[in-house]
Amino acid sequence: MTSRGPFWAILVAAGILYAGLLPRFYVGYFHDDARFILLARSLLSGHYTNLYAPRPAPETQLLPAYPLFLTPFVKFLAPHW
């Protein structure tokens, strides 16, 4: 039998490190995260468009799978950010 102690210690240490660095990275810190959130918001409005453009145009570069995955989180956590 192998001991799983080191695995759990590394997992806990990684969780503490992640929790400590989480406030440093806000939405929009990286360009893609804000873009995907805006695409999820556009899916909630019934369209798949660039909301950051002056005149929203259909999104043609990114596939809608990840923004579609984010839509429930955007709907329920939007006021959080």
C-alpha positions in Angstrom: 0.0 0.0 0.0 1.2 3.5 -0.8 0.7 6.4 1.4 -1.5 9.2 0.0 -0.2 11.8 2.5 2.1 13.6 0.1 -0.7 13.8 -2.5 -3.1 15.5 0.0 -0.4 17.8 1.3 0.3 19.0 -2.3 -3.4 19.4 -3.0 -4.0 21.4 0.1 -0.9 23.6 -0.6 -2.1 24.2 -4.1 -5.5 25.2 -2.8 -4.1 27.6 -0.4 -1.8 29.1 -3.0 -4.8 29.4 -5.4 -7.0 31.1 -2.7 -4.2 33.5 -1.9 -3.7 34.6 -5.5 -7.4 34.7 -6.5 -8.0 38.3 -5.6 -5.1 39.5 -7.8 -6.7 38.4 -11.0 -9.9 40.2 -11.7 -12.2 39.7 -14.7 -10.5 41.3 -17.6 -7.0 40.9 -16.3 -6.5 38.5 -19.2 -8.2 39.6 -22.4 -9.8 36.3 -23.2 -11.7 35.9 -19.9 -13.6 39.2 -20.4 -14.3 38.3 -24.0 -15.8 34.9 -23.1 -17.9 36.5 -20.4 -19.2 39.1 -22.8 -20.0 36.4 -25.3 -21.9 34.5 -22.6 -23.9 37.6 -21.9 -24.7 38.0 -25.5 -25.9 34.4 -25.6 -28.2 35.3 -22.7 -29.7 38.1 -24.7 -30.4 35.7 -27.6 -27.5 36.6 -30.0 -23.9 35.6 -30.4 -22.4 39.0 -31.0 -19.4 41.1 -29.8 -20.8 43.3 -27.1 -17.6 45.3 -26.8 -17.9 46.6 -30.4 -19.6 50.0 -31.0 -22.1 48.2 -33.2 -22.4 44.6 -32.1 -21.4 42.3 -35.0 -21.8 38.5 -35.1 -18.8 36.7 -33.5 -16.9 34.7 -36.2 -13.6 33.9 -34.5 -14.6 31.9 -31.4 -16.8 28.9 -31.2 -19.8 29.2 -28.8 -19.1 26.1 -26.7 -17.2 27.8 -23.9 -19.4 30.9 -23.7 -22.4 28.5 -23.7 -20.9 26.7 -20.7 -20.4 30.0 -18.9 -23.9 31.3 -19.4 -25.4 29.8 -16.1 -22.5 31.3 -14.1 -22.8 34.6 -15.8 -26.6 34.7 -15.2 -26.3 33.9 -11.5 -23.0 35.5 -10.6 -23.0 38.6 -12.8 -23.4 41.2 -10.0 -20.5 39.6 -8.3 -17.9 41.0 -10.6 
